[in-house]
Amino acid sequence: MCNEKEQGADDPAAARMSDGRRAFVRKGEAAGYEEQAMTQTILVITGTRDWTRRAIHLAAAMAQEAGATILLTHMAPITHLEYLGAGNGDDLLSYVEYDALCECVSTAEEYGVDVRVEIFEYTDYSGGLKSAAERAAALAVFAPAPGG
């Protein structure tokens, strides 16, 4: 996933979710929210690069101890409610953001933890964070404060 600059629509590692979001699956496993319910998930919301770097180390250590999977989520703000789930978030990652996600995935894999990456679209950060946590049925959530 992280060795390529872009994920094409035909990428077998990218699965289109029913609500239009794209979830990237590591190690060739087909993972959806139904399968996720069977394993514990730790949700890590990206923030500044330094904050995310610290959070992924803590989450990976916790996931290793608990036998959990990490769901690394980039929150993508959507300005119009009607655009939610339309797949517009697929184009919102800059190369710097993509590189930061790849760094986090590599870090978690060094701990021997499975990682999934997704883009989660929202119109209200607090509501989006709550929705992402509920949808993932997260064991724990690492998230920066709004605006951070």
C-alpha positions in Angstrom: 0.0 0.0 0.0 2.6 2.5 1.0 5.1 1.8 -1.7 2.8 3.2 -4.3 2.1 6.9 -4.7 -1.6 6.5 -5.6 -4.3 3.9 -5.0 -6.2 3.2 -8.1 -9.8 2.2 -8.3 -8.7 -1.3 -9.3 -6.4 -1.8 -6.4 -7.2 -5.1 -4.7 -6.1 -3.7 -1.3 -8.7 -1.0 -1.5 -12.3 -2.0 -0.7 -15.2 0.4 -1.3 -17.4 0.6 1.7 -21.2 0.7 1.2 -21.3 4.3 2.3 -18.7 5.4 -0.2 -15.6 5.4 1.9 -12.5 3.4 0.9 -10.9 1.2 3.4 -7.3 0.0 2.8 -6.6 -3.6 4.0 -3.1 -4.7 5.0 -1.7 -8.2 4.3 -4.3 -9.1 1.7 -7.1 -9.7 4.2 -10.6 -8.8 3.2 -11.8 -6.8 6.1 -15.2 -5.2 6.6 -17.1 -4.0 9.6 -18.7 -7.4 10.0 -15.4 -9.1 10.4 -14.1 -6.3 12.6 -16.8 -7.1 15.3 -15.0 -10.4 15.9 -11.7 -8.8 16.8 -11.0 -5.9 19.1 -10.2 -2.7 17.4 -8.2 0.3 18.6 -9.2 3.5 16.7 -6.4 6.0 16.0 -7.5 9.3 14.5 -4.8 11.2 12.7 -3.8 14.7 13.8 -0.5 16.5 13.5 2.4 14.3 12.5 4.1 14.4 15.9 0.8 13.7 17.8 0.0 10.8 15.4 3.4 9.4 15.7 3.2 9.3 19.5 -0.4 8.0 19.4 0.5 5.1 17.0 3.2 3.9 19.3 0.9 3.9 22.3 -1.9 2.3 20.3 0.4 -0.4 18.8 1.7 -1.3 22.3 -1.8 -1.6 23.6 -3.0 -3.6 20.5 -0.1 -5.9 20.9 -1.0 -6.6 24.5 -4.7 -7.0 23.8 -4.4 -8.9 20.5 -6.3 -6.1 18.8 -6.2 -4.5 15.3 -5.5 -0.8 14.7 -7.9 1.2 12.6 -5.9 4.2 11.5 -8.5 6.8 10.4 -7.9 10.1 8.6 -10.8 12.4 9.2 -11.8 14.3 6.0 -14.0 17.3 6.4 -16.9 17.6 4.0 -18.4 21.1 3.6 -21.8 20.0 2.2 -23.9 17.3 3.9 -25.1 15.9 0.6 -21.4 15.0 -0.3 -21.1 12.6 2.7 -20.5 9.1 1.4 -20.1 10.2 -2.2 -16.5 9.1 -2.3 -15.1 12.6 -2.6 -12.8 11.9 0.4 -10.7 9.6 -1.8 -9.0 12.6 -3.4 -8.4 14.5 -0.2 -5.0 13.1 0.9 -2.0 15.1 0.0 1.3 13.3 -0.5 2.5 14.5 2.9 -0.6 13.0 4.6 -0.3 9.8 2.6 3.4 9.5 3.6 2.5 10.1 7.3 -0.2 7.3 7.1 2.4 5.0 5.6 4.9 5.8 8.4 2.2 5.0 11.0 1.3 1.7 9.3 5.0 0.7 9.3 5.4 1.6 12.9 2.4 -0.5 13.9 3.6 -3.4 11.8 6.9 -3.3 13.7 4.9 -4.1 16.8 3.4 -7.1 15.0 -0.1 -5.5 14.9 -2.5 -5.7 12.0 -3.5 -2.2 10.7 -6.3 -1.0 8.5 -6.4 2.6 7.1 -9.6 4.4 6.2 -10.7 7.9 5.3 -13.8 9.0 7.3 -15.8 11.9 6.0 -17.6 14.2 8.4 -19.3 17.6 8.6 -18.9 18.0 12.4 -15.7 16.8 14.0 -17.1 15.8 17.3 -20.1 14.0 15.7 -17.8 12.4 13.2 -15.4 11.1 15.9 -18.3 9.6 17.8 -19.7 8.0 14.7 -16.3 6.6 13.7 -15.8 5.1 17.2 -19.3 3.6 17.3 -18.9 2.1 13.8 -15.6 0.6 14.7 -16.9 -0.7 18.1 -13.5 0.5 19.4 -11.8 -0.9 22.5 -10.0 2.4 22.8 -9.9 5.7 20.8 -6.8 7.9 20.3 -8.0 11.2 18.9 -6.6 14.7 18.9 -8.6 17.5 20.3 -10.8 19.4 17.8 -8.6 21.8 15.8 -5.5 19.9 16.8 
